[in-house]
Amino acid sequence: MAALLIVSGPPGAGKPSVAAELSALDSLSVLVEGDRFFGFLAKGAMDPWRPESHAQNTVVTDAPAAATGRFVAEYTTV
């Protein structure tokens, strides 16, 4: 298993910049940007802050978690 680094913090703290810098430190790395998975919703997407979007949000947060789990077996994953 390679390394798994999770970057968290409040909005506007610079998480994407820090994560990109961290992923650049290893020659075999993957940067999984969880928010990008909302962009994969092609049709019927709801604003994620609406109460009725709970099922959508669960799928969209489970998808990057699954991808991360697969990548971390071989790559440093941020």
OpenMM code with the backbone's topology and positions (N, CA, C; nanometers):
from openmm import Vec3, app, unit

residues = "MET ALA ALA LEU LEU ILE VAL SER GLY PRO PRO GLY ALA GLY LYS PRO SER VAL ALA ALA GLU LEU SER ALA LEU ASP SER LEU SER VAL LEU VAL GLU GLY ASP ARG PHE PHE GLY PHE LEU ALA LYS GLY ALA MET ASP PRO TRP ARG PRO GLU SER HIS ALA GLN ASN THR VAL VAL THR ASP ALA PRO ALA ALA ALA THR GLY ARG PHE VAL ALA GLU TYR THR THR VAL".split()
positions = [
    Vec3(0.0840, -0.1178, 0.0000),
    Vec3(0.0000, 0.0000, 0.0000),
    Vec3(0.0884, 0.1240, 0.0000),
    Vec3(0.0578, 0.2176, -0.0845),
    Vec3(0.1267, 0.3460, -0.0885),
    Vec3(0.0637, 0.4387, 0.0152),
    Vec3(0.1029, 0.5636, 0.0156),
    Vec3(0.0531, 0.6591, 0.1147),
    Vec3(-0.0812, 0.7188, 0.0732),
    Vec3(-0.1612, 0.7499, 0.1740),
    Vec3(-0.2868, 0.8213, 0.1544),
    Vec3(-0.2807, 0.9475, 0.2383),
    Vec3(-0.2941, 1.0619, 0.1737),
    Vec3(-0.2944, 1.1915, 0.2412),
    Vec3(-0.4285, 1.2577, 0.2161),
    Vec3(-0.4972, 1.2958, 0.3215),
    Vec3(-0.6268, 1.3623, 0.3099),
    Vec3(-0.6091, 1.5066, 0.3533),
    Vec3(-0.6470, 1.5976, 0.2654),
    Vec3(-0.6373, 1.7400, 0.2952),
    Vec3(-0.7773, 1.7901, 0.3269),
    Vec3(-0.7940, 1.8472, 0.4450),
    Vec3(-0.9250, 1.8995, 0.4834),
    Vec3(-0.9072, 2.0372, 0.5445),
    Vec3(-1.0168, 2.1098, 0.5521),
    Vec3(-1.0132, 2.2429, 0.6103),
    Vec3(-1.1341, 2.3227, 0.5671),
    Vec3(-1.1458, 2.4442, 0.6168),
    Vec3(-1.2618, 2.5273, 0.5844),
    Vec3(-1.2539, 2.5805, 0.4414),
    Vec3(-1.3675, 2.6264, 0.3880),
    Vec3(-1.3675, 2.6858, 0.2545),
    Vec3(-1.2693, 2.8024, 0.2483),
    Vec3(-1.1981, 2.8093, 0.1367),
    Vec3(-1.1062, 2.9196, 0.1154),
    Vec3(-0.9706, 2.9036, 0.1808),
    Vec3(-0.9432, 2.7872, 0.2388),
    Vec3(-0.8166, 2.7664, 0.3090),
    Vec3(-0.7022, 2.7279, 0.2154),
    Vec3(-0.7329, 2.6960, 0.0913),
    Vec3(-0.6281, 2.6585, -0.0032),
    Vec3(-0.6055, 2.5094, -0.0168),
    Vec3(-0.7072, 2.4297, 0.0134),
    Vec3(-0.6931, 2.2837, 0.0066),
    Vec3(-0.6483, 2.2347, -0.1312),
    Vec3(-0.7074, 2.2820, -0.2405),
    Vec3(-0.6621, 2.2325, -0.3720),
    Vec3(-0.5150, 2.2646, -0.3998),
    Vec3(-0.4707, 2.3809, -0.3611),
    Vec3(-0.3301, 2.4185, -0.3840),
    Vec3(-0.2365, 2.3311, -0.3020),
    Vec3(-0.2695, 2.3101, -0.1763),
    Vec3(-0.1870, 2.2253, -0.0898),
    Vec3(-0.1860, 2.0820, -0.1422),
    Vec3(-0.3022, 2.0305, -0.1803),
    Vec3(-0.3105, 1.8936, -0.2307),
    Vec3(-0.2276, 1.8762, -0.3578),
    Vec3(-0.2329, 1.9744, -0.4471),
    Vec3(-0.1542, 1.9667, -0.5704),
    Vec3(-0.0052, 1.9662, -0.5395),
    Vec3(0.0370, 2.0483, -0.4460),
    Vec3(0.1787, 2.0518, -0.4064),
    Vec3(0.2212, 1.9184, -0.3452),
    Vec3(0.1381, 1.8625, -0.2604),
    Vec3(0.1709, 1.7348, -0.1975),
    Vec3(0.1807, 1.6226, -0.3002),
    Vec3(0.0880, 1.6209, -0.3957),
    Vec3(0.0903, 1.5136, -0.4955),
    Vec3(0.2111, 1.5266, -0.5875),
    Vec3(0.2642, 1.6469, -0.6029),
    Vec3(0.3812, 1.6681, -0.6888),
    Vec3(0.5103, 1.6181, -0.6248),
    Vec3(0.5077, 1.5874, -0.4969),
    Vec3(0.6289, 1.5451, -0.4269),
    Vec3(0.6696, 1.4010, -0.4560),
    Vec3(0.5784, 1.3206, -0.5076),
    Vec3(0.6076, 1.1791, -0.5319),
    Vec3(0.6049, 1.1518, -0.6819),
    Vec3(0.6935, 1.0647, -0.7276),
    Vec3(0.6989, 1.0345, -0.8710),
    Vec3(0.5813, 0.9496, -0.9178),
    Vec3(0.5167, 0.8769, -0.8264),
    Vec3(0.3964, 0.7995, -0.8586),
    Vec3(0.2851, 0.8499, -0.7676),
    Vec3(0.2055, 0.9418, -0.8179),
    Vec3(0.1010, 0.9995, -0.7327),
    Vec3(-0.0270, 1.0229, -0.8110),
    Vec3(-0.1348, 1.0329, -0.7366),
    Vec3(-0.2675, 1.0603, -0.7913),
    Vec3(-0.3306, 1.1681, -0.7048),
    Vec3(-0.3944, 1.2634, -0.7687),
    Vec3(-0.4689, 1.3670, -0.6977),
    Vec3(-0.6170, 1.3449, -0.7257),
    Vec3(-0.6915, 1.3044, -0.6247),
    Vec3(-0.8361, 1.2799, -0.6390),
    Vec3(-0.9081, 1.4025, -0.5821),
    Vec3(-0.9659, 1.4806, -0.6701),
    Vec3(-1.0393, 1.5999, -0.6290),
    Vec3(-1.1877, 1.5650, -0.6206),
    Vec3(-1.2347, 1.5478, -0.4989),
    Vec3(-1.3716, 1.5014, -0.4769),
    Vec3(-1.4782, 1.5888, -0.5409),
    Vec3(-1.4608, 1.7196, -0.5395),
    Vec3(-1.5613, 1.8087, -0.5969),
    Vec3(-1.5785, 1.7886, -0.7472),
    Vec3(-1.4757, 1.7409, -0.8134),
    Vec3(-1.4871, 1.7186, -0.9581),
    Vec3(-1.5913, 1.6127, -0.9926),
    Vec3(-1.6179, 1.5234, -0.8996),
    Vec3(-1.7130, 1.4163, -0.9268),
    Vec3(-1.8553, 1.4695, -0.9444),
    Vec3(-1.8866, 1.5862, -0.8888),
    Vec3(-2.0168, 1.6471, -0.9146),
    Vec3(-2.0297, 1.6835, -1.0624),
    Vec3(-1.9188, 1.7164, -1.1268),
    Vec3(-1.9193, 1.7498, -1.2691),
    Vec3(-1.9481, 1.6313, -1.3591),
    Vec3(-1.9385, 1.5104, -1.3067),
    Vec3(-1.9687, 1.3912, -1.3856),
    Vec3(-2.1189, 1.3690, -1.4012),
    Vec3(-2.1985, 1.4377, -1.3217),
    Vec3(-2.3441, 1.4248, -1.3323),
    Vec3(-2.3885, 1.4954, -1.4599),
    Vec3(-2.4338, 1.4179, -1.5570),
    Vec3(-2.4648, 1.4725, -1.6888),
    Vec3(-2.6039, 1.5340, -1.6975),
    Vec3(-2.7011, 1.4739, -1.6327),
    Vec3(-2.8385, 1.5212, -1.6452),
    Vec3(-2.9113, 1.4921, -1.5152),
    Vec3(-2.9947, 1.5837, -1.4724),
    Vec3(-3.0744, 1.5630, -1.3525),
    Vec3(-3.0028, 1.5966, -1.2234),
    Vec3(-2.8885, 1.6627, -1.2334),
    Vec3(-2.8154, 1.6980, -1.1119),
    Vec3(-2.8904, 1.8049, -1.0333),
    Vec3(-2.8828, 1.7937, -0.9021),
    Vec3(-2.9444, 1.8918, -0.8128),
    Vec3(-2.8352, 1.9685, -0.7393),
    Vec3(-2.8663, 2.0892, -0.6976),
    Vec3(-2.7730, 2.1624, -0.6136),
    Vec3(-2.7468, 2.0795, -0.4888),
    Vec3(-2.6190, 2.0579, -0.4535),
    Vec3(-2.5873, 1.9649, -0.3453),
    Vec3(-2.6312, 2.0095, -0.2064),
    Vec3(-2.6686, 2.1336, -0.1903),
    Vec3(-2.7120, 2.1820, -0.0576),
    Vec3(-2.8610, 2.1639, -0.0351),
    Vec3(-2.9334, 2.1185, -0.1357),
    Vec3(-3.0772, 2.0988, -0.1203),
    Vec3(-3.1053, 1.9682, -0.0476),
    Vec3(-3.2034, 1.9665, 0.0413),
    Vec3(-3.2327, 1.8434, 0.1169),
    Vec3(-3.2625, 1.7233, 0.0271),
    Vec3(-3.3272, 1.7452, -0.0852),
    Vec3(-3.3640, 1.6337, -0.1729),
    Vec3(-3.2445, 1.5784, -0.2516),
    Vec3(-3.1273, 1.6386, -0.2372),
    Vec3(-3.0090, 1.5896, -0.3085),
    Vec3(-2.9282, 1.4882, -0.2269),
    Vec3(-2.9820, 1.4438, -0.1151),
    Vec3(-2.9068, 1.3536, -0.0264),
    Vec3(-2.8591, 1.2268, -0.0982),
    Vec3(-2.9467, 1.1607, -0.1716),
    Vec3(-2.9075, 1.0365, -0.2406),
    Vec3(-2.7992, 1.0655, -0.3444),
    Vec3(-2.8146, 1.1738, -0.4196),
    Vec3(-2.7139, 1.2143, -0.5177),
    Vec3(-2.5799, 1.2382, -0.4491),
    Vec3(-2.5821, 1.3122, -0.3400),
    Vec3(-2.4582, 1.3459, -0.2698),
    Vec3(-2.3887, 1.2230, -0.2133),
    Vec3(-2.4675, 1.1260, -0.1699),
    Vec3(-2.4091, 1.0022, -0.1188),
    Vec3(-2.3326, 0.9302, -0.2292),
    Vec3(-2.3917, 0.9203, -0.3464),
    Vec3(-2.3246, 0.8547, -0.4591),
    Vec3(-2.1994, 0.9328, -0.4985),
    Vec3(-2.2110, 1.0649, -0.5050),
    Vec3(-2.0985, 1.1473, -0.5502),
    Vec3(-1.9840, 1.1479, -0.4483),
    Vec3(-2.0116, 1.1271, -0.3221),
    Vec3(-1.9023, 1.1164, -0.2250),
    Vec3(-1.8484, 0.9741, -0.2152),
    Vec3(-1.9302, 0.8748, -0.2432),
    Vec3(-1.8823, 0.7368, -0.2437),
    Vec3(-1.7909, 0.7090, -0.3635),
    Vec3(-1.8175, 0.7732, -0.4773),
    Vec3(-1.7389, 0.7473, -0.5987),
    Vec3(-1.5913, 0.7845, -0.5828),
    Vec3(-1.5569, 0.9041, -0.5352),
    Vec3(-1.4142, 0.9322, -0.5173),
    Vec3(-1.3506, 0.8470, -0.4079),
    Vec3(-1.4286, 0.8076, -0.3096),
    Vec3(-1.3753, 0.7191, -0.2059),
    Vec3(-1.3368, 0.5843, -0.2668),
    Vec3(-1.4212, 0.5331, -0.3555),
    Vec3(-1.3914, 0.4058, -0.4220),
    Vec3(-1.2688, 0.4197, -0.5126),
    Vec3(-1.2617, 0.5289, -0.5871),
    Vec3(-1.1458, 0.5521, -0.6739),
    Vec3(-1.0187, 0.5633, -0.5910),
    Vec3(-1.0265, 0.6367, -0.4815),
    Vec3(-0.9107, 0.6532, -0.3938),
    Vec3(-0.8635, 0.5184, -0.3406),
    Vec3(-0.9564, 0.4354, -0.2987),
    Vec3(-0.9214, 0.3036, -0.2477),
    Vec3(-0.8467, 0.2204, -0.3496),
    Vec3(-0.8830, 0.2324, -0.4744),
    Vec3(-0.8138, 0.1564, -0.5797),
    Vec3(-0.6758, 0.2147, -0.6084),
    Vec3(-0.6669, 0.3467, -0.6186),
    Vec3(-0.5389, 0.4106, -0.6485),
    Vec3(-0.4353, 0.3892, -0.5389),
    Vec3(-0.4785, 0.3957, -0.4139),
    Vec3(-0.3830, 0.3921, -0.3027),
    Vec3(-0.3088, 0.2584, -0.2931),
    Vec3(-0.3581, 0.1586, -0.3602),
    Vec3(-0.2873, 0.0302, -0.3609),
    Vec3(-0.1519, 0.0405, -0.4311),
    Vec3(-0.1370, 0.1365, -0.5218),
    Vec3(-0.0143, 0.1464, -0.6009),
    Vec3(0.0496, 0.2857, -0.6023),
    Vec3(-0.0269, 0.3888, -0.5680),
    Vec3(0.0214, 0.5259, -0.5813),
    Vec3(0.0047, 0.6024, -0.4512),
    Vec3(0.0919, 0.7013, -0.4310),
    Vec3(0.0652, 0.7990, -0.3257),
    Vec3(-0.0583, 0.8754, -0.3709),
    Vec3(-0.1600, 0.8769, -0.2884),
    Vec3(-0.2887, 0.9336, -0.3261),
    Vec3(-0.3234, 1.0482, -0.2330),
    Vec3(-0.3537, 1.1621, -0.2937),
    Vec3(-0.3895, 1.2824, -0.2184),
    Vec3(-0.5317, 1.3178, -0.2539),
] * unit.nanometer
topology = app.Topology()
chain = topology.addChain("A")
for resn in residues:
    res = topology.addResidue(resn, chain)
    for name in ("N", "CA", "C"):
        topology.addAtom(name, app.Element.getBySymbol(name[0]), res)
